[in-house]
Each structure stands twice: as C-alpha cells, then as structure tokens.
Amino acid sequence: MDQSALADRRQLRRKLTFWRVAAALLLVAIGFSLYNVFLKQDAGAARAHVARIDISGMITDDDELLERLEAIRKNRQAKALIVSISSPGGTTYGGEKIFKAIRAVAAEKPVVSDVRTLAASAGYMIASAGDTIIAGESSITGSIGVIFQYPQVGELLQKLGVSMNEIKSSPLKAEPSPFHPASPEAEAMIRSMIMDSYDWFVDLIADRRKLPREEVLKLANGAIFTGRQALKVKLIDALGGTPEIRSYLASRGVADDLPIVEWKAKDDSGFFTIASAVSGLLRLAGVDATTLPGNFQDLVGRKLFLDGLVSVWQVGRD
C-alpha cells in the first residue's frame, strides 16, 4: 500500500473518531438538557415537601400558572403551598381565575399567602385566597377597587388634520371610543360595569376576611396599606416571613423540617439549554469550542457556543 493510501486511511480514522466523540458529547448534552427541563423539578417534588410558587408582575390570564397550581393540588407529596406575591395587580378576570385555582388547592392542603414587597388590587385578591396572609411590616397591600381606563386622541388627530368618521348600529356600540368623549349613556354603562366588578370584589374580601361588608367598604376606597396598617384593619393575619410561615404550617400539622420546593414554570428554551450543556462539557474537557473544526460547529450551529442573551442578540447577524 502506497504512502498516499496510508495517509488517507489515517485521516479517515481521525474523522471517524472525531464524529464518534462529537455524537457522544451531543447525546450527553441532550440528556442533561431533558433532565434540566423536565425532571429536575419533579425530582424535588417526588418526596414530601412544601410547594412554593412566585406570582410577580402584572396579573393576567395565565394558563401555565393555573396548570402548575392544579399539579400541586394533585401531587400527594406536596403537603402545603406557599404563594409568594409581588404584584401591583392586573386584570380582574386573571385575578379571579388564579384566586379560584388557589382555593381549589386550599380545599385539600394548607395554603399560605406570603406578601412580599407589594400585593395590591388583584394581587391582594389572590392573597386573600390563602388560608392565612403573612406580610412584611413595610410591604404594601390593599388597593381594593376596580378601574377602567381608555385614551383620548381626538385632539391630537385634529391637530394632524385627521378625522375619524363612524357609522354604528346603536349609540353604545364600540363605546368608549378613543376618538371622542364618552356620552352620558356610555359613561353610565361603563360605571355600571365597574361597580358590578367592584361589588363582587368587596363581597369576596368580606367573605374571605370574615369582615362585615360595611367595614370592607370603608377600606375598599382604593387606599393602600403597609403591612403594619393592614394588620390593624384585619386585611392580613400576621407580620413576618419564613419562620412565621413555618409556624403556621406546623399548627396545621405540616412538619417544619419538610423542604420548601420551588415549583417554577417549565423552561421551554431547550435549544439554549442544550447549547449551554455542550459548551460546558467541552470547557470541562479543556476544549475551546471556537477552535473546533468548522464542520462540527456547522453541524450544531455556530451560535450554539454562545451563552444566554448573547445567543438571542446575535441570531441572524451572519
């Protein structure tokens, strides 16, 4: 066999070895990714524990959160639930759905509402779903009420020389409109809708806090309260944090040595998880991914070796 054939054979053998190693690394990375995305949380939830979820930001109709609450309700190893809230509020409908989902959990296991920095309006509505509400002394809560806002751009359009004409089937169709002030009839319709939701909200708080409706009405003027103030007017049950939460759960028969397990939203960023896993494995092996042959980088994507937000930022830049 001539030297040229031997050289070709050696080169082919090196390529075959390279691709075997590359395939093994990729399989390990995919396995790690699947574990991280689907099984990591379930591993913690497979033993007796206290579940905890965080509700933060604007409250909307959140199907994923509702599914998570339902999973906690069904999970026999979740002996209790802590709902940590940091929210200024949101849609009444979104708050109503989450409220009912939390009450469904509370029908089967203890639920503690943990008010962090802020739990106002729909945030307080959700907090009231817990069996008890524990808040920080300087946290902010309350703001019991309903608001409906809409912009007015008619004057701006006039300055631009633009007019908006409309033909509608009845005077209240598509009211309120951003293009003209609301008529008295439209204002009455909107106010009726707001007050109906407001009455529902007040009745809900009166029922959950075991307060006379007249007393709740005095508090339901949109006012906000610190944790200390809220305790005085009976909008919360206690001041404190984790020790007080543990103490309450112990009074409900939940062992105080059970671990608290965060039930987080599933991470759908599987591609980037795999990318980080492959990159991490290569670094552990002492390999600089950017120095690998171009065909390997092309196989899994050159941007596979970039991390986090940089991967997103750099997409499509080539």
Secondary structure, 3 states (H helix, E strand, C coil): CCHHHHHHHHHHHHHHHHHHHHHHHHHHHHHHHHHHHHHHHHHHHCCCEEEEEEEECCECCCHHHHHHHHHHHHCCCEEEEEEEEEECCECHHHHHHHHHHHHHHHCCCCEEEEEEEEEECHHHHHHCCCCEEEECCCCEEECCCCCCCCCCCHHHHHHCCCCCCCCCCCCCCCCCCCCCCCCHHHHHHHHHHHHHHHHHHHHHHHHHHCCCHHHHHHHCCCCEEEHHHHHHCCCCCEECCHHHHHHHHHHCCCCCCCCEEECCCCCCCHHHHHHHHHHHHHHHCCCCHHHCCHHHHHHHCHHHHCCHHHHHHHCCCC
